[in-house]
Amino acid sequence: MAILSYLRDHSLAKDSARGIAKWWVGEELDVVEKALALLVNEGAIEKHRHLYKLAPGKPVENGSAIIDKALRKLRRKNNHY
């Protein structure tokens, strides 16, 4: 959610996973990488080479719904193993 909150305030921002972890959200890199993968999978953000940015036309106001949807998918996937 912190990533989407940052993008709500800085919609043109883009950075690497390491930069996002250090400068945007102050989280461990592995946690940020997992969050970024979920957000890319949901289409909320895009990855170009090694940089992440807000997907065009995606509002970030409904960030909690995006996160909830991604987490539900992840839980379903993990229950299949």
Distance bins in CASP14 RR format, pairs under 12 A and 6 or more apart:
PFRMAT RR
TARGET T0000
AUTHOR 0000-0000-0000
RMODE 2
METHOD distances of the structure
MODEL  1
1 7 0 0 0 0 0 1 0 0 0 0 0
1 8 0 0 0 0 0 1 0 0 0 0 0
1 24 0 0 0 0 0 1 0 0 0 0 0
1 25 0 0 0 0 1 0 0 0 0 0 0
1 27 0 0 0 0 0 1 0 0 0 0 0
1 35 0 0 0 0 1 0 0 0 0 0 0
1 38 0 0 0 0 0 1 0 0 0 0 0
1 39 0 0 0 0 0 1 0 0 0 0 0
1 44 0 0 0 0 0 1 0 0 0 0 0
1 60 0 0 0 0 1 0 0 0 0 0 0
1 62 0 0 0 0 0 1 0 0 0 0 0
1 63 1 0 0 1 0 0 0 0 0 0 0
1 64 1 0 0 1 0 0 0 0 0 0 0
1 65 0 0 0 0 0 1 0 0 0 0 0
1 66 0 0 0 0 1 0 0 0 0 0 0
1 67 1 0 1 0 0 0 0 0 0 0 0
1 68 0 0 0 0 1 0 0 0 0 0 0
1 70 0 0 0 0 0 1 0 0 0 0 0
1 71 0 0 0 0 0 1 0 0 0 0 0
2 8 0 0 0 0 0 1 0 0 0 0 0
2 9 0 0 0 0 0 1 0 0 0 0 0
2 20 0 0 0 0 1 0 0 0 0 0 0
2 21 0 0 0 0 0 1 0 0 0 0 0
2 23 0 0 0 0 0 1 0 0 0 0 0
2 24 1 0 0 1 0 0 0 0 0 0 0
2 25 1 0 1 0 0 0 0 0 0 0 0
2 26 0 0 0 0 1 0 0 0 0 0 0
2 27 1 0 0 1 0 0 0 0 0 0 0
2 31 0 0 0 0 0 1 0 0 0 0 0
2 32 0 0 0 0 1 0 0 0 0 0 0
2 35 0 0 0 0 1 0 0 0 0 0 0
2 36 0 0 0 0 0 1 0 0 0 0 0
2 39 0 0 0 0 0 1 0 0 0 0 0
2 60 0 0 0 0 0 1 0 0 0 0 0
2 63 0 0 0 0 0 1 0 0 0 0 0
2 64 0 0 0 0 0 1 0 0 0 0 0
2 67 0 0 0 0 0 1 0 0 0 0 0
3 9 0 0 0 0 0 1 0 0 0 0 0
3 10 0 0 0 0 0 1 0 0 0 0 0
3 13 0 0 0 0 1 0 0 0 0 0 0
3 14 0 0 0 0 0 1 0 0 0 0 0
3 15 0 0 0 0 1 0 0 0 0 0 0
3 17 0 0 0 0 0 1 0 0 0 0 0
3 19 0 0 0 0 0 1 0 0 0 0 0
3 20 1 0 0 1 0 0 0 0 0 0 0
3 21 0 0 0 0 1 0 0 0 0 0 0
3 23 0 0 0 0 0 1 0 0 0 0 0
3 24 1 0 0 1 0 0 0 0 0 0 0
3 25 1 0 0 1 0 0 0 0 0 0 0
3 26 0 0 0 0 0 1 0 0 0 0 0
3 27 0 0 0 0 1 0 0 0 0 0 0
3 31 0 0 0 0 0 1 0 0 0 0 0
3 32 1 0 0 1 0 0 0 0 0 0 0
3 33 0 0 0 0 0 1 0 0 0 0 0
3 34 0 0 0 0 0 1 0 0 0 0 0
3 35 1 0 1 0 0 0 0 0 0 0 0
3 36 1 0 0 1 0 0 0 0 0 0 0
3 37 0 0 0 0 0 1 0 0 0 0 0
3 38 0 0 0 0 1 0 0 0 0 0 0
3 39 1 0 0 1 0 0 0 0 0 0 0
3 40 0 0 0 0 0 1 0 0 0 0 0
3 42 0 0 0 0 0 1 0 0 0 0 0
3 44 0 0 0 0 1 0 0 0 0 0 0
3 45 1 0 0 1 0 0 0 0 0 0 0
3 52 0 0 0 0 1 0 0 0 0 0 0
3 53 0 0 0 0 0 1 0 0 0 0 0
3 54 0 0 0 0 1 0 0 0 0 0 0
3 60 0 0 0 0 1 0 0 0 0 0 0
3 63 0 0 0 0 1 0 0 0 0 0 0
3 66 0 0 0 0 0 1 0 0 0 0 0
3 67 0 0 0 0 1 0 0 0 0 0 0
3 70 0 0 0 0 0 1 0 0 0 0 0
4 10 0 0 0 0 0 1 0 0 0 0 0
4 11 0 0 0 0 0 1 0 0 0 0 0
4 13 0 0 0 0 0 1 0 0 0 0 0
4 20 0 0 0 0 0 1 0 0 0 0 0
4 24 0 0 0 0 0 1 0 0 0 0 0
4 25 0 0 0 0 0 1 0 0 0 0 0
4 35 0 0 0 0 1 0 0 0 0 0 0
4 36 0 0 0 0 0 1 0 0 0 0 0
4 38 0 0 0 0 0 1 0 0 0 0 0
4 39 1 0 0 1 0 0 0 0 0 0 0
4 42 0 0 0 0 0 1 0 0 0 0 0
4 43 0 0 0 0 0 1 0 0 0 0 0
4 44 1 0 0 1 0 0 0 0 0 0 0
4 45 0 0 0 0 1 0 0 0 0 0 0
4 52 0 0 0 0 0 1 0 0 0 0 0
4 54 0 0 0 0 1 0 0 0 0 0 0
4 55 0 0 0 0 0 1 0 0 0 0 0
4 58 0 0 0 0 1 0 0 0 0 0 0
4 59 0 0 0 0 1 0 0 0 0 0 0
4 60 1 0 1 0 0 0 0 0 0 0 0
4 61 0 0 0 0 1 0 0 0 0 0 0
4 62 0 0 0 0 1 0 0 0 0 0 0
4 63 1 0 1 0 0 0 0 0 0 0 0
4 64 0 0 0 0 1 0 0 0 0 0 0
4 65 0 0 0 0 0 1 0 0 0 0 0
4 66 1 0 0 1 0 0 0 0 0 0 0
4 67 1 0 0 1 0 0 0 0 0 0 0
4 68 0 0 0 0 0 1 0 0 0 0 0
4 70 0 0 0 0 0 1 0 0 0 0 0
5 11 0 0 0 0 0 1 0 0 0 0 0
5 13 0 0 0 0 0 1 0 0 0 0 0
5 20 0 0 0 0 0 1 0 0 0 0 0
5 24 0 0 0 0 1 0 0 0 0 0 0
5 25 0 0 0 0 1 0 0 0 0 0 0
5 35 0 0 0 0 0 1 0 0 0 0 0
5 54 0 0 0 0 0 1 0 0 0 0 0
5 60 1 0 0 1 0 0 0 0 0 0 0
5 61 0 0 0 0 0 1 0 0 0 0 0
5 63 0 0 0 0 1 0 0 0 0 0 0
5 64 0 0 0 0 0 1 0 0 0 0 0
5 66 0 0 0 0 0 1 0 0 0 0 0
5 67 0 0 0 0 0 1 0 0 0 0 0
6 12 0 0 0 0 0 1 0 0 0 0 0
6 13 1 0 0 1 0 0 0 0 0 0 0
6 14 0 0 0 0 0 1 0 0 0 0 0
6 15 0 0 0 0 1 0 0 0 0 0 0
6 19 0 0 0 0 0 1 0 0 0 0 0
6 20 1 0 0 1 0 0 0 0 0 0 0
6 21 0 0 0 0 0 1 0 0 0 0 0
6 23 0 0 0 0 1 0 0 0 0 0 0
6 24 1 0 1 0 0 0 0 0 0 0 0
6 25 1 0 0 1 0 0 0 0 0 0 0
6 26 0 0 0 0 0 1 0 0 0 0 0
6 27 0 0 0 0 0 1 0 0 0 0 0
6 32 0 0 0 0 0 1 0 0 0 0 0
6 35 0 0 0 0 0 1 0 0 0 0 0
6 39 0 0 0 0 0 1 0 0 0 0 0
6 45 0 0 0 0 0 1 0 0 0 0 0
6 52 0 0 0 0 0 1 0 0 0 0 0
6 53 0 0 0 0 0 1 0 0 0 0 0
6 54 0 0 0 0 1 0 0 0 0 0 0
6 60 0 0 0 0 1 0 0 0 0 0 0
6 63 0 0 0 0 0 1 0 0 0 0 0
7 13 1 0 0 1 0 0 0 0 0 0 0
7 14 0 0 0 0 1 0 0 0 0 0 0
7 15 0 0 0 0 0 1 0 0 0 0 0
7 20 0 0 0 0 1 0 0 0 0 0 0
7 24 0 0 0 0 1 0 0 0 0 0 0
7 25 0 0 0 0 0 1 0 0 0 0 0
7 36 0 0 0 0 0 1 0 0 0 0 0
7 39 0 0 0 0 1 0 0 0 0 0 0
7 44 0 0 0 0 1 0 0 0 0 0 0
7 45 1 0 0 1 0 0 0 0 0 0 0
7 46 0 0 0 0 0 1 0 0 0 0 0
7 52 0 0 0 0 1 0 0 0 0 0 0
7 53 1 0 0 1 0 0 0 0 0 0 0
7 54 1 0 1 0 0 0 0 0 0 0 0
7 55 0 0 0 0 1 0 0 0 0 0 0
7 57 0 0 0 0 0 1 0 0 0 0 0
7 58 0 0 0 0 1 0 0 0 0 0 0
7 59 0 0 0 0 0 1 0 0 0 0 0
7 60 1 0 1 0 0 0 0 0 0 0 0
7 61 0 0 0 0 0 1 0 0 0 0 0
7 63 0 0 0 0 1 0 0 0 0 0 0
7 66 0 0 0 0 0 1 0 0 0 0 0
8 24 0 0 0 0 0 1 0 0 0 0 0
8 44 0 0 0 0 0 1 0 0 0 0 0
8 54 0 0 0 0 1 0 0 0 0 0 0
8 58 0 0 0 0 0 1 0 0 0 0 0
8 59 0 0 0 0 1 0 0 0 0 0 0
8 60 1 0 1 0 0 0 0 0 0 0 0
8 61 1 0 0 1 0 0 0 0 0 0 0
8 62 0 0 0 0 0 1 0 0 0 0 0
8 63 0 0 0 0 1 0 0 0 0 0 0
8 64 0 0 0 0 0 1 0 0 0 0 0
8 66 0 0 0 0 0 1 0 0 0 0 0
9 24 0 0 0 0 0 1 0 0 0 0 0
9 54 0 0 0 0 0 1 0 0 0 0 0
9 60 0 0 0 0 1 0 0 0 0 0 0
9 61 0 0 0 0 0 1 0 0 0 0 0
10 20 0 0 0 0 0 1 0 0 0 0 0
10 23 0 0 0 0 0 1 0 0 0 0 0
10 24 0 0 0 0 1 0 0 0 0 0 0
10 53 0 0 0 0 0 1 0 0 0 0 0
10 54 0 0 0 0 1 0 0 0 0 0 0
10 60 0 0 0 0 0 1 0 0 0 0 0
11 45 0 0 0 0 0 1 0 0 0 0 0
11 53 0 0 0 0 1 0 0 0 0 0 0
11 54 1 0 1 0 0 0 0 0 0 0 0
11 55 0 0 0 0 0 1 0 0 0 0 0
11 56 0 0 0 0 0 1 0 0 0 0 0
11 57 0 0 0 0 1 0 0 0 0 0 0
11 58 0 0 0 0 1 0 0 0 0 0 0
11 59 0 0 0 0 1 0 0 0 0 0 0
11 60 1 0 0 1 0 0 0 0 0 0 0
11 61 0 0 0 0 0 1 0 0 0 0 0
12 53 1 0 0 1 0 0 0 0 0 0 0
12 54 0 0 0 0 1 0 0 0 0 0 0
12 56 0 0 0 0 0 1 0 0 0 0 0
13 19 0 0 0 0 0 1 0 0 0 0 0
13 20 0 0 0 0 1 0 0 0 0 0 0
13 23 0 0 0 0 1 0 0 0 0 0 0
13 24 1 0 0 1 0 0 0 0 0 0 0
13 25 0 0 0 0 0 1 0 0 0 0 0
13 45 0 0 0 0 0 1 0 0 0 0 0
13 51 0 0 0 0 1 0 0 0 0 0 0
13 52 0 0 0 0 1 0 0 0 0 0 0
13 53 1 0 0 1 0 0 0 0 0 0 0
13 54 1 0 0 1 0 0 0 0 0 0 0
13 60 0 0 0 0 0 1 0 0 0 0 0
14 20 0 0 0 0 1 0 0 0 0 0 0
14 23 0 0 0 0 0 1 0 0 0 0 0
14 24 0 0 0 0 0 1 0 0 0 0 0
14 36 0 0 0 0 0 1 0 0 0 0 0
14 45 0 0 0 0 1 0 0 0 0 0 0
14 46 0 0 0 0 1 0 0 0 0 0 0
14 47 0 0 0 0 1 0 0 0 0 0 0
14 48 1 0 0 1 0 0 0 0 0 0 0
14 49 0 0 0 0 0 1 0 0 0 0 0
14 50 0 0 0 0 0 1 0 0 0 0 0
14 51 1 0 1 0 0 0 0 0 0 0 0
14 52 1 0 0 1 0 0 0 0 0 0 0
14 53 1 1 0 0 0 0 0 0 0 0 0
14 54 0 0 0 0 1 0 0 0 0 0 0
14 55 0 0 0 0 0 1 0 0 0 0 0
15 21 0 0 0 0 1 0 0 0 0 0 0
15 22 0 0 0 0 1 0 0 0 0 0 0
15 23 1 0 0 1 0 0 0 0 0 0 0
15 24 1 0 0 1 0 0 0 0 0 0 0
15 25 0 0 0 0 0 1 0 0 0 0 0
15 32 0 0 0 0 0 1 0 0 0 0 0
15 36 0 0 0 0 0 1 0 0 0 0 0
15 45 0 0 0 0 0 1 0 0 0 0 0
15 47 0 0 0 0 0 1 0 0 0 0 0
15 48 0 0 0 0 0 1 0 0 0 0 0
15 49 0 0 0 0 0 1 0 0 0 0 0
15 50 0 0 0 0 1 0 0 0 0 0 0
15 51 1 0 0 1 0 0 0 0 0 0 0
15 52 1 0 0 1 0 0 0 0 0 0 0
15 53 0 0 0 0 1 0 0 0 0 0 0
15 54 0 0 0 0 0 1 0 0 0 0 0
16 22 0 0 0 0 1 0 0 0 0 0 0
16 23 0 0 0 0 1 0 0 0 0 0 0
16 24 0 0 0 0 0 1 0 0 0 0 0
16 29 0 0 0 0 1 0 0 0 0 0 0
16 32 0 0 0 0 1 0 0 0 0 0 0
16 33 0 0 0 0 0 1 0 0 0 0 0
16 36 0 0 0 0 1 0 0 0 0 0 0
16 47 0 0 0 0 1 0 0 0 0 0 0
16 48 0 0 0 0 0 1 0 0 0 0 0
16 49 0 0 0 0 1 0 0 0 0 0 0
16 50 1 0 1 0 0 0 0 0 0 0 0
16 51 1 0 1 0 0 0 0 0 0 0 0
16 52 1 0 0 1 0 0 0 0 0 0 0
16 53 0 0 0 0 0 1 0 0 0 0 0
17 23 0 0 0 0 0 1 0 0 0 0 0
17 24 0 0 0 0 0 1 0 0 0 0 0
17 25 0 0 0 0 0 1 0 0 0 0 0
17 27 0 0 0 0 0 1 0 0 0 0 0
17 28 0 0 0 0 0 1 0 0 0 0 0
17 29 1 0 0 1 0 0 0 0 0 0 0
17 30 0 0 0 0 1 0 0 0 0 0 0
17 31 0 0 0 0 0 1 0 0 0 0 0
17 32 1 0 1 0 0 0 0 0 0 0 0
17 33 1 0 1 0 0 0 0 0 0 0 0
17 34 0 0 0 0 1 0 0 0 0 0 0
17 35 0 0 0 0 1 0 0 0 0 0 0
17 36 1 0 1 0 0 0 0 0 0 0 0
17 37 0 0 0 0 1 0 0 0 0 0 0
17 39 0 0 0 0 0 1 0 0 0 0 0
17 40 0 0 0 0 0 1 0 0 0 0 0
17 45 0 0 0 0 0 1 0 0 0 0 0
17 47 0 0 0 0 1 0 0 0 0 0 0
17 49 0 0 0 0 0 1 0 0 0 0 0
17 50 1 0 0 1 0 0 0 0 0 0 0
17 51 0 0 0 0 1 0 0 0 0 0 0
17 52 1 0 0 1 0 0 0 0 0 0 0
18 24 0 0 0 0 0 1 0 0 0 0 0
18 25 0 0 0 0 0 1 0 0 0 0 0
18 26 0 0 0 0 0 1 0 0 0 0 0
18 27 0 0 0 0 0 1 0 0 0 0 0
18 28 0 0 0 0 0 1 0 0 0 0 0
18 29 1 0 0 1 0 0 0 0 0 0 0
18 30 0 0 0 0 0 1 0 0 0 0 0
18 32 0 0 0 0 1 0 0 0 0 0 0
18 33 0 0 0 0 1 0 0 0 0 0 0
18 36 0 0 0 0 0 1 0 0 0 0 0
18 50 0 0 0 0 1 0 0 0 0 0 0
18 51 0 0 0 0 0 1 0 0 0 0 0
18 52 0 0 0 0 0 1 0 0 0 0 0
19 25 0 0 0 0 1 0 0 0 0 0 0
19 26 0 0 0 0 1 0 0 0 0 0 0
19 27 0 0 0 0 0 1 0 0 0 0 0
19 29 0 0 0 0 1 0 0 0 0 0 0
19 32 0 0 0 0 1 0 0 0 0 0 0
19 33 0 0 0 0 0 1 0 0 0 0 0
19 36 0 0 0 0 0 1 0 0 0 0 0
19 50 0 0 0 0 0 1 0 0 0 0 0
19 51 0 0 0 0 1 0 0 0 0 0 0
19 52 0 0 0 0 1 0 0 0 0 0 0
20 26 0 0 0 0 1 0 0 0 0 0 0
20 27 0 0 0 0 1 0 0 0 0 0 0
20 28 0 0 0 0 0 1 0 0 0 0 0
20 29 0 0 0 0 1 0 0 0 0 0 0
20 31 0 0 0 0 0 1 0 0 0 0 0
20 32 1 0 1 0 0 0 0 0 0 0 0
20 33 0 0 0 0 1 0 0 0 0 0 0
20 35 0 0 0 0 1 0 0 0 0 0 0
20 36 1 0 0 1 0 0 0 0 0 0 0
20 39 0 0 0 0 0 1 0 0 0 0 0
20 45 0 0 0 0 1 0 0 0 0 0 0
20 47 0 0 0 0 0 1 0 0 0 0 0
20 50 0 0 0 0 0 1 0 0 0 0 0
20 51 0 0 0 0 1 0 0 0 0 0 0
20 52 1 0 0 1 0 0 0 0 0 0 0
20 53 0 0 0 0 0 1 0 0 0 0 0
21 27 1 0 1 0 0 0 0 0 0 0 0
21 28 1 0 0 1 0 0 0 0 0 0 0
21 29 1 0 1 0 0 0 0 0 0 0 0
21 30 0 0 0 0 1 0 0 0 0 0 0
21 31 1 0 0 1 0 0 0 0 0 0 0
21 32 1 0 1 0 0 0 0 0 0 0 0
21 33 0 0 0 0 1 0 0 0 0 0 0
21 34 0 0 0 0 0 1 0 0 0 0 0
21 35 0 0 0 0 1 0 0 0 0 0 0
21 36 0 0 0 0 1 0 0 0 0 0 0
21 52 0 0 0 0 0 1 0 0 0 0 0
22 28 0 0 0 0 0 1 0 0 0 0 0
22 29 0 0 0 0 1 0 0 0 0 0 0
22 32 0 0 0 0 1 0 0 0 0 0 0
23 32 0 0 0 0 0 1 0 0 0 0 0
24 32 0 0 0 0 1 0 0 0 0 0 0
24 35 0 0 0 0 0 1 0 0 0 0 0
24 36 0 0 0 0 0 1 0 0 0 0 0
24 45 0 0 0 0 0 1 0 0 0 0 0
24 52 0 0 0 0 1 0 0 0 0 0 0
24 53 0 0 0 0 0 1 0 0 0 0 0
25 31 0 0 0 0 1 0 0 0 0 0 0
25 32 1 0 0 1 0 0 0 0 0 0 0
25 33 0 0 0 0 0 1 0 0 0 0 0
25 35 0 0 0 0 1 0 0 0 0 0 0
25 36 0 0 0 0 0 1 0 0 0 0 0
25 52 0 0 0 0 0 1 0 0 0 0 0
26 32 0 0 0 0 1 0 0 0 0 0 0
26 35 0 0 0 0 0 1 0 0 0 0 0
27 33 0 0 0 0 1 0 0 0 0 0 0
27 34 0 0 0 0 0 1 0 0 0 0 0
27 35 1 0 0 1 0 0 0 0 0 0 0
27 36 0 0 0 0 0 1 0 0 0 0 0
28 34 0 0 0 0 1 0 0 0 0 0 0
28 35 0 0 0 0 0 1 0 0 0 0 0
29 35 0 0 0 0 0 1 0 0 0 0 0
29 36 0 0 0 0 0 1 0 0 0 0 0
30 36 0 0 0 0 0 1 0 0 0 0 0
30 37 0 0 0 0 0 1 0 0 0 0 0
31 37 0 0 0 0 0 1 0 0 0 0 0
31 38 0 0 0 0 0 1 0 0 0 0 0
32 38 0 0 0 0 0 1 0 0 0 0 0
32 39 0 0 0 0 0 1 0 0 0 0 0
32 45 0 0 0 0 0 1 0 0 0 0 0
32 52 0 0 0 0 1 0 0 0 0 0 0
33 39 0 0 0 0 0 1 0 0 0 0 0
33 40 0 0 0 0 0 1 0 0 0 0 0
33 47 0 0 0 0 0 1 0 0 0 0 0
33 50 0 0 0 0 0 1 0 0 0 0 0
33 52 0 0 0 0 0 1 0 0 0 0 0
34 40 0 0 0 0 0 1 0 0 0 0 0
34 41 0 0 0 0 0 1 0 0 0 0 0
34 67 0 0 0 0 0 1 0 0 0 0 0
34 70 0 0 0 0 0 1 0 0 0 0 0
34 71 0 0 0 0 0 1 0 0 0 0 0
34 74 0 0 0 0 1 0 0 0 0 0 0
35 41 0 0 0 0 0 1 0 0 0 0 0
35 42 0 0 0 0 0 1 0 0 0 0 0
35 44 0 0 0 0 0 1 0 0 0 0 0
35 45 0 0 0 0 1 0 0 0 0 0 0
35 52 0 0 0 0 0 1 0 0 0 0 0
35 63 0 0 0 0 0 1 0 0 0 0 0
35 66 0 0 0 0 0 1 0 0 0 0 0
35 67 0 0 0 0 1 0 0 0 0 0 0
35 70 0 0 0 0 1 0 0 0 0 0 0
35 71 0 0 0 0 0 1 0 0 0 0 0
35 74 0 0 0 0 0 1 0 0 0 0 0
36 42 0 0 0 0 0 1 0 0 0 0 0
36 43 0 0 0 0 0 1 0 0 0 0 0
36 44 0 0 0 0 1 0 0 0 0 0 0
36 45 1 0 0 1 0 0 0 0 0 0 0
36 46 0 0 0 0 0 1 0 0 0 0 0
36 47 1 0 0 1 0 0 0 0 0 0 0
36 50 0 0 0 0 0 1 0 0 0 0 0
36 51 0 0 0 0 0 1 0 0 0 0 0
36 52 1 0 1 0 0 0 0 0 0 0 0
36 53 0 0 0 0 0 1 0 0 0 0 0
36 70 0 0 0 0 0 1 0 0 0 0 0
37 43 0 0 0 0 0 1 0 0 0 0 0
37 44 0 0 0 0 0 1 0 0 0 0 0
37 45 0 0 0 0 0 1 0 0 0 0 0
37 47 0 0 0 0 1 0 0 0 0 0 0
37 52 0 0 0 0 0 1 0 0 0 0 0
37 70 0 0 0 0 1 0 0 0 0 0 0
37 73 0 0 0 0 0 1 0 0 0 0 0
37 74 0 0 0 0 1 0 0 0 0 0 0
37 77 0 0 0 0 0 1 0 0 0 0 0
38 44 0 0 0 0 1 0 0 0 0 0 0
38 45 0 0 0 0 1 0 0 0 0 0 0
38 52 0 0 0 0 0 1 0 0 0 0 0
38 63 0 0 0 0 0 1 0 0 0 0 0
38 66 0 0 0 0 1 0 0 0 0 0 0
38 67 1 0 0 1 0 0 0 0 0 0 0
38 68 0 0 0 0 0 1 0 0 0 0 0
38 69 0 0 0 0 1 0 0 0 0 0 0
38 70 1 1 0 0 0 0 0 0 0 0 0
38 71 1 0 0 1 0 0 0 0 0 0 0
38 72 0 0 0 0 0 1 0 0 0 0 0
38 73 0 0 0 0 1 0 0 0 0 0 0
38 74 1 0 0 1 0 0 0 0 0 0 0
38 75 0 0 0 0 0 1 0 0 0 0 0
38 77 0 0 0 0 0 1 0 0 0 0 0
39 45 1 0 1 0 0 0 0 0 0 0 0
39 46 0 0 0 0 1 0 0 0 0 0 0
39 47 0 0 0 0 1 0 0 0 0 0 0
39 52 1 0 0 1 0 0 0 0 0 0 0
39 53 0 0 0 0 0 1 0 0 0 0 0
39 54 0 0 0 0 1 0 0 0 0 0 0
39 55 0 0 0 0 1 0 0 0 0 0 0
39 58 0 0 0 0 1 0 0 0 0 0 0
39 60 0 0 0 0 0 1 0 0 0 0 0
39 63 0 0 0 0 1 0 0 0 0 0 0
39 66 1 0 0 1 0 0 0 0 0 0 0
39 67 0 0 0 0 1 0 0 0 0 0 0
39 69 0 0 0 0 0 1 0 0 0 0 0
39 70 1 0 0 1 0 0 0 0 0 0 0
39 71 0 0 0 0 0 1 0 0 0 0 0
39 74 0 0 0 0 0 1 0 0 0 0 0
40 46 1 0 0 1 0 0 0 0 0 0 0
40 47 1 0 1 0 0 0 0 0 0 0 0
40 48 0 0 0 0 0 1 0 0 0 0 0
40 51 0 0 0 0 0 1 0 0 0 0 0
40 52 1 0 0 1 0 0 0 0 0 0 0
40 53 0 0 0 0 0 1 0 0 0 0 0
40 54 0 0 0 0 0 1 0 0 0 0 0
40 55 0 0 0 0 1 0 0 0 0 0 0
40 58 0 0 0 0 0 1 0 0 0 0 0
40 66 0 0 0 0 0 1 0 0 0 0 0
40 70 0 0 0 0 1 0 0 0 0 0 0
41 47 0 0 0 0 0 1 0 0 0 0 0
41 55 0 0 0 0 0 1 0 0 0 0 0
41 66 0 0 0 0 0 1 0 0 0 0 0
41 67 0 0 0 0 0 1 0 0 0 0 0
41 69 0 0 0 0 1 0 0 0 0 0 0
41 70 1 0 0 1 0 0 0 0 0 0 0
41 71 0 0 0 0 0 1 0 0 0 0 0
41 73 1 0 0 1 0 0 0 0 0 0 0
41 74 0 0 0 0 1 0 0 0 0 0 0
41 77 0 0 0 0 0 1 0 0 0 0 0
42 55 0 0 0 0 1 0 0 0 0 0 0
42 58 0 0 0 0 1 0 0 0 0 0 0
42 60 0 0 0 0 0 1 0 0 0 0 0
42 62 0 0 0 0 0 1 0 0 0 0 0
42 63 0 0 0 0 1 0 0 0 0 0 0
42 65 0 0 0 0 1 0 0 0 0 0 0
42 66 1 0 1 0 0 0 0 0 0 0 0
42 67 0 0 0 0 1 0 0 0 0 0 0
42 68 0 0 0 0 0 1 0 0 0 0 0
42 69 1 0 0 1 0 0 0 0 0 0 0
42 70 1 0 1 0 0 0 0 0 0 0 0
42 71 0 0 0 0 0 1 0 0 0 0 0
42 72 0 0 0 0 0 1 0 0 0 0 0
42 73 0 0 0 0 1 0 0 0 0 0 0
42 74 0 0 0 0 0 1 0 0 0 0 0
43 52 0 0 0 0 0 1 0 0 0 0 0
43 53 0 0 0 0 0 1 0 0 0 0 0
43 54 0 0 0 0 1 0 0 0 0 0 0
43 55 1 0 1 0 0 0 0 0 0 0 0
43 56 0 0 0 0 0 1 0 0 0 0 0
43 57 0 0 0 0 0 1 0 0 0 0 0
43 58 1 0 0 1 0 0 0 0 0 0 0
43 59 0 0 0 0 0 1 0 0 0 0 0
43 60 0 0 0 0 0 1 0 0 0 0 0
43 63 0 0 0 0 0 1 0 0 0 0 0
43 66 0 0 0 0 1 0 0 0 0 0 0
43 69 0 0 0 0 0 1 0 0 0 0 0
43 70 0 0 0 0 1 0 0 0 0 0 0
44 52 0 0 0 0 0 1 0 0 0 0 0
44 53 0 0 0 0 0 1 0 0 0 0 0
44 54 1 0 0 1 0 0 0 0 0 0 0
44 55 1 0 1 0 0 0 0 0 0 0 0
44 56 0 0 0 0 0 1 0 0 0 0 0
44 57 0 0 0 0 0 1 0 0 0 0 0
44 58 1 0 1 0 0 0 0 0 0 0 0
44 59 0 0 0 0 1 0 0 0 0 0 0
44 60 1 0 0 1 0 0 0 0 0 0 0
44 61 0 0 0 0 0 1 0 0 0 0 0
44 62 0 0 0 0 1 0 0 0 0 0 0
44 63 1 0 0 1 0 0 0 0 0 0 0
44 64 0 0 0 0 0 1 0 0 0 0 0
44 65 0 0 0 0 1 0 0 0 0 0 0
44 66 1 0 1 0 0 0 0 0 0 0 0
44 67 0 0 0 0 1 0 0 0 0 0 0
44 69 0 0 0 0 1 0 0 0 0 0 0
44 70 0 0 0 0 1 0 0 0 0 0 0
45 51 0 0 0 0 0 1 0 0 0 0 0
45 52 1 0 1 0 0 0 0 0 0 0 0
45 53 1 0 0 1 0 0 0 0 0 0 0
45 54 1 0 1 0 0 0 0 0 0 0 0
45 55 1 0 1 0 0 0 0 0 0 0 0
45 56 0 0 0 0 0 1 0 0 0 0 0
45 57 0 0 0 0 0 1 0 0 0 0 0
45 58 1 0 0 1 0 0 0 0 0 0 0
45 60 0 0 0 0 1 0 0 0 0 0 0
45 63 0 0 0 0 0 1 0 0 0 0 0
45 66 0 0 0 0 1 0 0 0 0 0 0
45 67 0 0 0 0 0 1 0 0 0 0 0
45 70 0 0 0 0 0 1 0 0 0 0 0
46 52 1 0 0 1 0 0 0 0 0 0 0
46 53 1 0 1 0 0 0 0 0 0 0 0
46 54 1 0 0 1 0 0 0 0 0 0 0
46 55 1 0 1 0 0 0 0 0 0 0 0
46 56 1 0 0 1 0 0 0 0 0 0 0
46 57 0 0 0 0 0 1 0 0 0 0 0
46 58 0 0 0 0 1 0 0 0 0 0 0
47 53 0 0 0 0 1 0 0 0 0 0 0
47 54 0 0 0 0 0 1 0 0 0 0 0
47 55 0 0 0 0 1 0 0 0 0 0 0
48 54 0 0 0 0 0 1 0 0 0 0 0
48 55 0 0 0 0 0 1 0 0 0 0 0
48 56 0 0 0 0 0 1 0 0 0 0 0
53 60 0 0 0 0 0 1 0 0 0 0 0
54 60 1 0 0 1 0 0 0 0 0 0 0
54 61 0 0 0 0 0 1 0 0 0 0 0
54 63 0 0 0 0 0 1 0 0 0 0 0
54 66 0 0 0 0 0 1 0 0 0 0 0
55 66 0 0 0 0 0 1 0 0 0 0 0
58 65 0 0 0 0 0 1 0 0 0 0 0
58 66 0 0 0 0 1 0 0 0 0 0 0
59 65 0 0 0 0 0 1 0 0 0 0 0
59 66 0 0 0 0 1 0 0 0 0 0 0
60 66 0 0 0 0 1 0 0 0 0 0 0
60 67 0 0 0 0 0 1 0 0 0 0 0
62 68 0 0 0 0 1 0 0 0 0 0 0
62 69 0 0 0 0 1 0 0 0 0 0 0
63 69 0 0 0 0 1 0 0 0 0 0 0
63 70 0 0 0 0 1 0 0 0 0 0 0
63 71 0 0 0 0 0 1 0 0 0 0 0
64 70 0 0 0 0 0 1 0 0 0 0 0
64 71 0 0 0 0 0 1 0 0 0 0 0
65 71 0 0 0 0 0 1 0 0 0 0 0
65 72 0 0 0 0 0 1 0 0 0 0 0
66 72 0 0 0 0 0 1 0 0 0 0 0
66 73 0 0 0 0 0 1 0 0 0 0 0
67 73 0 0 0 0 0 1 0 0 0 0 0
67 74 0 0 0 0 0 1 0 0 0 0 0
68 74 0 0 0 0 0 1 0 0 0 0 0
68 75 0 0 0 0 0 1 0 0 0 0 0
69 75 0 0 0 0 0 1 0 0 0 0 0
69 76 0 0 0 0 0 1 0 0 0 0 0
70 76 0 0 0 0 0 1 0 0 0 0 0
70 77 0 0 0 0 0 1 0 0 0 0 0
71 77 0 0 0 0 0 1 0 0 0 0 0
71 78 0 0 0 0 0 1 0 0 0 0 0
72 78 0 0 0 0 0 1 0 0 0 0 0
72 79 0 0 0 0 0 1 0 0 0 0 0
73 79 0 0 0 0 0 1 0 0 0 0 0
73 80 0 0 0 0 0 1 0 0 0 0 0
74 80 0 0 0 0 0 1 0 0 0 0 0
74 81 0 0 0 0 0 1 0 0 0 0 0
75 81 0 0 0 0 0 1 0 0 0 0 0
END
